[in-house]
Amino acid sequence: MVRMWRDSKILEIGEGTSEVQRMLIARELGLPG
């Protein structure tokens, strides 16, 4: 049960990661976020 919950949390985080990474990269490059 806990493992399923943890895996689903990892998947949720994974789906949002690319968007967050783009924001972080844009900020580091000095581009508007």
N, CA, C and O atoms as a CHARMM CRD file, in Angstrom:
* protein
*
  132
    1    1 MET  N      0.83600  -1.20200   0.00000 PROA 1      0.00000
    2    1 MET  CA     0.00000   0.00000   0.00000 PROA 1      0.00000
    3    1 MET  C      0.87000   1.25000   0.00000 PROA 1      0.00000
    4    1 MET  O      0.68700   2.14700  -0.82300 PROA 1      0.00000
    5    2 VAL  N      1.80700   1.29800   0.92100 PROA 2      0.00000
    6    2 VAL  CA     2.67700   2.47600   0.99600 PROA 2      0.00000
    7    2 VAL  C      3.50200   2.59500  -0.27500 PROA 2      0.00000
    8    2 VAL  O      3.73100   3.69600  -0.77500 PROA 2      0.00000
    9    3 ARG  N      3.94900   1.44900  -0.79800 PROA 3      0.00000
   10    3 ARG  CA     4.78700   1.48800  -1.98900 PROA 3      0.00000
   11    3 ARG  C      4.00400   2.04000  -3.17500 PROA 3      0.00000
   12    3 ARG  O      4.53900   2.82400  -3.95800 PROA 3      0.00000
   13    4 MET  N      2.75100   1.64100  -3.31300 PROA 4      0.00000
   14    4 MET  CA     1.92400   2.16200  -4.40900 PROA 4      0.00000
   15    4 MET  C      1.76200   3.67000  -4.27800 PROA 4      0.00000
   16    4 MET  O      1.84200   4.40000  -5.26500 PROA 4      0.00000
   17    5 TRP  N      1.53300   4.13000  -3.04600 PROA 5      0.00000
   18    5 TRP  CA     1.35300   5.56900  -2.81200 PROA 5      0.00000
   19    5 TRP  C      2.63300   6.31200  -3.16900 PROA 5      0.00000
   20    5 TRP  O      2.60900   7.36600  -3.80400 PROA 5      0.00000
   21    6 ARG  N      3.77000   5.72200  -2.73600 PROA 6      0.00000
   22    6 ARG  CA     5.04900   6.37600  -2.99400 PROA 6      0.00000
   23    6 ARG  C      5.31600   6.43100  -4.49900 PROA 6      0.00000
   24    6 ARG  O      5.76200   7.45600  -5.01400 PROA 6      0.00000
   25    7 ASP  N      5.04500   5.33600  -5.20000 PROA 7      0.00000
   26    7 ASP  CA     5.26200   5.31100  -6.64500 PROA 7      0.00000
   27    7 ASP  C      4.39000   6.34400  -7.34500 PROA 7      0.00000
   28    7 ASP  O      4.84100   7.00800  -8.27800 PROA 7      0.00000
   29    8 SER  N      3.14200   6.48400  -6.89800 PROA 8      0.00000
   30    8 SER  CA     2.25000   7.45400  -7.53600 PROA 8      0.00000
   31    8 SER  C      2.75500   8.86400  -7.28400 PROA 8      0.00000
   32    8 SER  O      2.64300   9.72600  -8.15500 PROA 8      0.00000
   33    9 LYS  N      3.31400   9.11200  -6.09100 PROA 9      0.00000
   34    9 LYS  CA     3.86700  10.43100  -5.79400 PROA 9      0.00000
   35    9 LYS  C      5.05200  10.71300  -6.71100 PROA 9      0.00000
   36    9 LYS  O      5.19400  11.82200  -7.22600 PROA 9      0.00000
   37   10 ILE  N      5.89900   9.71200  -6.91400 PROA 10     0.00000
   38   10 ILE  CA     7.05800   9.88300  -7.78900 PROA 10     0.00000
   39   10 ILE  C      6.58800  10.19800  -9.20700 PROA 10     0.00000
   40   10 ILE  O      7.18400  11.03100  -9.88900 PROA 10     0.00000
   41   11 LEU  N      5.52200   9.53500  -9.65200 PROA 11     0.00000
   42   11 LEU  CA     5.00600   9.79300 -10.99400 PROA 11     0.00000
   43   11 LEU  C      4.45900  11.21000 -11.08600 PROA 11     0.00000
   44   11 LEU  O      4.67900  11.89200 -12.08700 PROA 11     0.00000
   45   12 GLU  N      3.75000  11.66200 -10.05600 PROA 12     0.00000
   46   12 GLU  CA     3.21600  13.02500 -10.06000 PROA 12     0.00000
   47   12 GLU  C      4.35500  14.02800 -10.16200 PROA 12     0.00000
   48   12 GLU  O      4.29400  14.97500 -10.94600 PROA 12     0.00000
   49   13 ILE  N      5.39600  13.81100  -9.36000 PROA 13     0.00000
   50   13 ILE  CA     6.54200  14.72000  -9.38200 PROA 13     0.00000
   51   13 ILE  C      7.20100  14.67000 -10.75700 PROA 13     0.00000
   52   13 ILE  O      7.60000  15.70600 -11.29000 PROA 13     0.00000
   53   14 GLY  N      7.31700  13.47400 -11.33700 PROA 14     0.00000
   54   14 GLY  CA     7.94500  13.31800 -12.64200 PROA 14     0.00000
   55   14 GLY  C      7.21800  14.08900 -13.72300 PROA 14     0.00000
   56   14 GLY  O      7.84900  14.65000 -14.62000 PROA 14     0.00000
   57   15 GLU  N      5.89500  14.12400 -13.64700 PROA 15     0.00000
   58   15 GLU  CA     5.12400  14.82700 -14.67200 PROA 15     0.00000
   59   15 GLU  C      5.37300  16.32100 -14.61100 PROA 15     0.00000
   60   15 GLU  O      5.35800  16.98800 -15.64500 PROA 15     0.00000
   61   16 GLY  N      5.60100  16.86300 -13.42300 PROA 16     0.00000
   62   16 GLY  CA     5.80500  18.29600 -13.28200 PROA 16     0.00000
   63   16 GLY  C      7.25800  18.70700 -13.39600 PROA 16     0.00000
   64   16 GLY  O      7.57400  19.89600 -13.40800 PROA 16     0.00000
   65   17 THR  N      8.15500  17.71500 -13.48200 PROA 17     0.00000
   66   17 THR  CA     9.57800  18.03700 -13.42200 PROA 17     0.00000
   67   17 THR  C     10.03000  18.83600 -14.63500 PROA 17     0.00000
   68   17 THR  O     10.76600  19.81200 -14.49000 PROA 17     0.00000
   69   18 SER  N      9.60000  18.43700 -15.83400 PROA 18     0.00000
   70   18 SER  CA    10.08700  19.10200 -17.04300 PROA 18     0.00000
   71   18 SER  C      9.70200  20.57500 -17.03100 PROA 18     0.00000
   72   18 SER  O     10.49200  21.42700 -17.43700 PROA 18     0.00000
   73   19 GLU  N      8.49600  20.87800 -16.56900 PROA 19     0.00000
   74   19 GLU  CA     8.05400  22.27000 -16.52500 PROA 19     0.00000
   75   19 GLU  C      8.89500  23.05200 -15.53100 PROA 19     0.00000
   76   19 GLU  O      9.29800  24.18100 -15.80800 PROA 19     0.00000
   77   20 VAL  N      9.16100  22.45900 -14.37500 PROA 20     0.00000
   78   20 VAL  CA     9.97200  23.12500 -13.35900 PROA 20     0.00000
   79   20 VAL  C     11.38800  23.32700 -13.88300 PROA 20     0.00000
   80   20 VAL  O     11.97400  24.39300 -13.69400 PROA 20     0.00000
   81   21 GLN  N     11.94000  22.30900 -14.54100 PROA 21     0.00000
   82   21 GLN  CA    13.29900  22.42200 -15.06500 PROA 21     0.00000
   83   21 GLN  C     13.38600  23.54500 -16.08300 PROA 21     0.00000
   84   21 GLN  O     14.36900  24.28600 -16.10100 PROA 21     0.00000
   85   22 ARG  N     12.36200  23.68700 -16.94200 PROA 22     0.00000
   86   22 ARG  CA    12.37500  24.77800 -17.92300 PROA 22     0.00000
   87   22 ARG  C     12.39200  26.12500 -17.21400 PROA 22     0.00000
   88   22 ARG  O     13.11100  27.03500 -17.62700 PROA 22     0.00000
   89   23 MET  N     11.60700  26.25800 -16.15500 PROA 23     0.00000
   90   23 MET  CA    11.56900  27.51500 -15.40700 PROA 23     0.00000
   91   23 MET  C     12.92900  27.80500 -14.78700 PROA 23     0.00000
   92   23 MET  O     13.41800  28.93300 -14.84400 PROA 23     0.00000
   93   24 LEU  N     13.54400  26.76400 -14.18600 PROA 24     0.00000
   94   24 LEU  CA    14.83300  26.96600 -13.53500 PROA 24     0.00000
   95   24 LEU  C     15.90100  27.31900 -14.56100 PROA 24     0.00000
   96   24 LEU  O     16.71600  28.21200 -14.32900 PROA 24     0.00000
   97   25 ILE  N     15.90300  26.62400 -15.69200 PROA 25     0.00000
   98   25 ILE  CA    16.89500  26.89400 -16.73500 PROA 25     0.00000
   99   25 ILE  C     16.70900  28.30100 -17.27000 PROA 25     0.00000
  100   25 ILE  O     17.68200  29.03000 -17.46200 PROA 25     0.00000
  101   26 ALA  N     15.45900  28.68900 -17.51200 PROA 26     0.00000
  102   26 ALA  CA    15.19200  30.03200 -18.02500 PROA 26     0.00000
  103   26 ALA  C     15.68500  31.07800 -17.03400 PROA 26     0.00000
  104   26 ALA  O     16.24200  32.10200 -17.42900 PROA 26     0.00000
  105   27 ARG  N     15.47800  30.81900 -15.74100 PROA 27     0.00000
  106   27 ARG  CA    15.90800  31.78600 -14.73000 PROA 27     0.00000
  107   27 ARG  C     17.43200  31.89000 -14.72400 PROA 27     0.00000
  108   27 ARG  O     17.98300  32.98700 -14.62800 PROA 27     0.00000
  109   28 GLU  N     18.11300  30.74400 -14.82700 PROA 28     0.00000
  110   28 GLU  CA    19.57400  30.77200 -14.79900 PROA 28     0.00000
  111   28 GLU  C     20.12700  31.47800 -16.02500 PROA 28     0.00000
  112   28 GLU  O     21.17900  32.11400 -15.95300 PROA 28     0.00000
  113   29 LEU  N     19.43200  31.37400 -17.14700 PROA 29     0.00000
  114   29 LEU  CA    19.88400  32.03400 -18.36900 PROA 29     0.00000
  115   29 LEU  C     19.47400  33.49700 -18.39600 PROA 29     0.00000
  116   29 LEU  O     19.86600  34.23600 -19.29900 PROA 29     0.00000
  117   30 GLY  N     18.68000  33.92400 -17.40500 PROA 30     0.00000
  118   30 GLY  CA    18.25600  35.31100 -17.34500 PROA 30     0.00000
  119   30 GLY  C     17.08800  35.61000 -18.26300 PROA 30     0.00000
  120   30 GLY  O     16.83800  36.76700 -18.60000 PROA 30     0.00000
  121   31 LEU  N     16.36600  34.56700 -18.67000 PROA 31     0.00000
  122   31 LEU  CA    15.20500  34.77200 -19.53200 PROA 31     0.00000
  123   31 LEU  C     13.96400  34.97900 -18.67600 PROA 31     0.00000
  124   31 LEU  O     13.91400  34.51500 -17.53700 PROA 31     0.00000
  125   32 PRO  N     12.97100  35.66600 -19.20600 PROA 32     0.00000
  126   32 PRO  CA    11.71800  35.80500 -18.46100 PROA 32     0.00000
  127   32 PRO  C     11.07600  34.44000 -18.26500 PROA 32     0.00000
  128   32 PRO  O     10.97000  33.65800 -19.21000 PROA 32     0.00000
  129   33 GLY  N     10.64100  34.14700 -17.02200 PROA 33     0.00000
  130   33 GLY  CA    10.20900  32.82400 -16.64000 PROA 33     0.00000
  131   33 GLY  C      8.94600  32.33700 -17.26900 PROA 33     0.00000
  132   33 GLY  O      8.51100  31.21800 -16.99400 PROA 33     0.00000
